[in-house]
């Protein structure tokens, strides 16, 4: 039963996390730029671990006890995603970016972690997937919730580190400025569409 719960958590965790989203797009970008890659991947994986543990332990009921929480998360997410969409769109229009280790200086670790923290903790998608959905499914494994949670947490660690470090395989492509402009444009569209759907209550 515990092994079955572990594999169920692993498969569901991977199924939820592989969908392209704001957080994943940021991790991919950091991996391509090779800036604070380990710290970003570790932060995302550990954050997922905390949220999954909260969901499995029954913290999802907080939305009932705190009726203002869902709306606060929703509009906070709309504001942040809209800002990042505009930022990415401007970067795509301006261009001039490419993979050149000698060009410019990397943002500080603190600045990067603040950004990834917003993508993680202010992102309703992350809360819905980890706390609400995984928390609800874990009820099926009443005697093996820890195993289920462990499987989901392992999935997060595997995915984020694979995404962050696997992005380096695309480095030759992103030595070209045009590739960065396309990526920034796609990220702008992605963030904008998520923000729009979130504001419309369509998520």
C-alpha positions in Angstrom: 0.0 0.0 0.0 2.8 2.4 0.9 4.7 1.7 -2.3 1.5 2.1 -4.4 0.9 5.5 -2.6 4.4 6.6 -3.3 4.1 5.9 -7.0 0.7 7.5 -7.2 2.1 10.6 -5.6 5.1 10.6 -8.0 2.9 10.2 -11.1 0.4 12.8 -10.1 3.1 15.2 -9.0 4.8 14.9 -12.4 1.5 15.2 -14.2 0.7 18.4 -12.5 4.1 20.1 -12.6 5.1 19.4 -16.2 2.5 21.8 -17.6 4.1 25.0 -18.8 3.5 27.7 -16.3 4.9 31.0 -15.0 7.2 29.3 -12.5 8.5 26.7 -15.0 9.2 29.4 -17.6 11.3 31.4 -15.0 13.2 28.3 -14.0 13.9 27.5 -17.7 15.1 31.1 -18.2 17.5 30.9 -15.3 18.8 27.6 -16.5 19.5 29.1 -19.9 21.3 32.0 -18.4 23.1 29.8 -15.9 22.4 32.2 -13.1 21.8 30.9 -9.6 20.5 27.6 -11.2 21.0 25.4 -8.1 19.4 27.9 -5.7 16.4 28.5 -8.0 15.8 24.7 -8.5 16.2 24.0 -4.8 13.9 26.9 -3.8 11.1 25.7 -6.1 11.5 22.1 -5.0 11.6 22.9 -1.2 8.6 25.3 -1.6 6.6 22.5 -3.3 7.6 20.1 -0.5 6.2 22.6 2.1 3.0 23.1 0.2 2.5 19.4 -0.4 3.0 18.7 3.3 0.5 21.4 4.1 -2.1 20.0 1.7 -1.7 16.4 2.8 -1.9 17.4 6.5 -5.3 19.1 5.8 -4.3 22.7 5.5 -6.5 23.1 2.4 -9.4 23.7 4.8 -7.8 27.1 5.5 -9.7 28.5 2.5 -12.9 27.8 4.3 -11.7 29.3 7.6 -10.3 32.3 5.7 -12.8 33.3 3.0 -10.7 36.3 1.9 -7.6 34.1 1.1 -8.6 32.8 -2.4 -9.4 36.3 -3.7 -6.3 37.8 -2.2 -4.1 35.2 -3.9 -6.0 35.6 -7.1 -5.6 39.4 -7.5 -2.1 39.3 -6.2 -1.3 36.7 -8.9 -3.0 38.9 -11.6 -0.9 41.9 -10.7 2.4 40.1 -10.6 1.8 38.1 -13.8 0.7 41.2 -15.6 3.8 43.1 -14.6 6.1 40.2 -15.7 4.2 39.9 -19.0 4.8 43.6 -19.8 8.5 43.2 -18.7 9.0 40.2 -21.0 7.2 41.9 -23.9 9.5 44.9 -23.7 12.5 42.6 -23.6 11.3 40.9 -26.8 10.8 44.3 -28.5 14.1 45.7 -27.4 16.2 42.5 -28.0 19.9 42.7 -27.5 20.1 39.7 -25.2 22.2 36.6 -25.8 24.3 34.1 -23.9 27.6 35.9 -23.3 29.1 35.1 -19.9 31.4 38.2 -20.2 28.5 40.6 -20.9 27.0 42.5 -18.1 26.5 41.3 -14.5 24.1 38.7 -13.2 21.3 39.8 -10.9 22.0 39.1 -7.2 20.9 35.9 -5.6 18.5 37.9 -3.4 16.8 39.5 -6.4 16.4 36.2 -8.2 15.0 34.5 -5.1 12.5 37.3 -4.5 11.3 36.9 -8.1 11.0 33.1 -7.9 9.3 33.4 -4.5 6.6 35.5 -6.1 6.2 33.0 -8.9 5.8 30.2 -6.3 4.0 31.6 -3.3 1.8 34.2 -5.1 0.8 31.8 -7.8 -2.7 30.4 -7.3 -1.8 27.5 -9.7 0.9 26.3 -7.3 -1.5 26.4 -4.4 -4.3 24.7 -6.3 -2.0 21.9 -7.5 -0.1 21.2 -4.3 -2.3 22.2 -1.4 -5.8 21.7 -2.8 -5.6 18.9 -5.4 -2.8 16.8 -4.0 -4.2 17.3 -0.5 -7.6 16.1 -1.7 -6.2 13.0 -3.5 -4.1 12.1 -0.5 -7.3 11.3 1.3 -7.5 8.1 -0.7 -4.4 6.9 1.0 -5.5 7.4 4.6 -2.9 4.9 5.9 -0.1 6.0 3.6 -0.4 9.7 3.2 3.3 10.2 4.1 4.3 7.9 1.2 2.0 9.7 -1.2 3.4 13.1 -0.1 7.0 11.7 -0.5 6.3 10.6 -4.0 4.9 14.0 -5.0 7.9 15.7 -3.3 10.4 13.5 -5.2 8.6 14.4 -8.4 9.1 18.1 -7.7 12.8 17.7 -7.0 13.4 15.6 -10.1 11.5 17.9 -12.4 12.9 21.3 -11.2 16.5 20.1 -11.3 16.1 18.4 -14.6 14.5 21.5 -16.1 17.0 23.9 -14.6 20.1 22.0 -15.6 18.7 20.4 -18.8 18.1 23.9 -20.1 21.9 24.1 -20.8 21.4 21.7 -23.7 19.6 24.6 -25.4 22.5 27.0 -24.8 23.8 26.9 -28.4 20.4 27.9 -29.7 20.1 30.8 -27.2 23.5 32.2 -28.2 21.4 33.9 -30.9 19.6 37.1 -30.0 16.5 36.1 -32.1 16.0 33.0 -29.9 15.8 35.2 -26.8 13.4 37.5 -28.4 11.1 34.6 -29.3 11.4 33.1 -25.8 10.6 36.5 -24.2 7.6 36.9 -26.5 6.3 33.5 -25.7 6.8 34.1 -21.9 4.9 37.5 -22.3 2.0 35.8 -24.0 2.0 33.0 -21.5 2.0 35.3 -18.5 -0.6 37.6 -20.0 -3.0 34.8 -20.8 -2.7 33.3 -17.3 -3.3 36.7 -15.8 -6.3 37.3 -18.0 -7.9 33.9 -17.2 -7.1 34.4 -13.6 -8.8 37.8 -13.5 -11.8 36.4 -15.4 -12.1 33.5 -13.0 -11.6 31.0 -15.8 -8.8 29.0 -14.0 
